[in-house]
Amino acid sequence: MIACVQYNDVVGTAAADVADRYFNSLQKFLVDSYTSYDGERFSCRGCSVYISERNYAYVSFVCLDRETNEFVKFAPPEPWSPERFFDLFKRFEIVVGRDISEVEIPDGSEKILLCHGDE
């Protein structure tokens, strides 16, 4: 799966650490949070989120159906607030840009400080 929005002005990657209370596992989050989720049959492999204009987070979880060996998506019945989505993680980083996957920047090389009012 690759993230995609209407125009894909900038693309990139994301990395996240699931909150400790879920033992760093999206599978545990689903088992603990949704009684309709069958943790024996399905194995959560990831999640997808679409946040539009900071109002709602449309979340879905990508899971392997162990019975059919096919991937399926599960989605909560209602969109989440962005705060609820980010509460699932203790750290979340998104990197987007033009040809950003080709850029290498050494640690500690940040030199320019952006100040409020520079926008």
Secondary structure, 3 states (H helix, E strand, C coil): CCCCCCCCCCEEEEEEEECHHHCCCHHHHHHHHCCCCCCCCEEEEEEEEEEECCCEEEEEEEEEECCCCEEEEECCCCCECHHHHHHCEEEEEEEEECCHHHCCCCCCCCCCCCCCCCC
